[in-house]
Amino acid sequence: MFIIIKVFVLVALVRLLLATERPLLCSSAYTVIVAVLSLFFWSMTDAGFLKLLGYTVLTFSLSSIYFWLLNTARNSTVWFILILVLGFLIGLV
């Protein structure tokens, strides 16, 4: 369930990126949504707050790189689709 929600959020944020050309806005929104969902799903497990904080920092770092790459490759269809697909596959993990 968590992965399905992340994919839908990622699709919406890619559309937002195409409309605004602001990769940090998209990565910040993705990080906040994933952090809130992680609080809900991780509260069912016994994961600590520091693990969640580390996961959030890692999510922001990787999503910032991902959305920046998408934004710079928006003029090249082949690179854009390649980065888009690889990002979705990594997001499933």
C-alpha positions, 0 to 999 in steps of 0.5 A, spaced: 500 500 500 505 504 501 509 503 495 502 504 491 501 511 494 508 513 493 508 512 485 501 516 485 505 521 489 511 521 484 506 521 478 503 527 481 509 531 482 512 529 475 506 533 472 508 539 477 515 539 475 513 539 468 508 545 470 513 549 474 520 547 473 522 547 480 525 541 482 526 543 490 519 544 490 517 537 488 523 534 492 520 537 498 513 535 497 515 528 496 519 528 502 514 531 506 509 526 504 513 520 504 515 522 512 508 523 514 506 516 511 512 513 514 510 516 521 504 512 520 506 505 517 513 505 521 508 507 528 506 500 527 513 497 527 518 498 532 523 503 528 526 508 532 525 516 530 533 516 528 531 511 523 526 515 520 530 521 520 535 518 517 530 515 512 527 522 511 534 526 509 536 520 504 529 521 501 530 528 500 537 528 497 535 522 492 529 526 490 532 532 489 537 529 485 532 525 481 527 531 480 533 536 478 535 530 473 528 530 470 528 538 470 535 538 466 533 533 461 526 535 459 528 537 452 531 531 451 525 525 450 529 519 450 533 522 457 527 524 460 523 517 459 530 513 461 530 518 468 523 517 469 522 510 468 529 509 472 526 513 478 520 509 478 523 503 479 528 505 484 521 508 488 518 501 488 524 499 492 
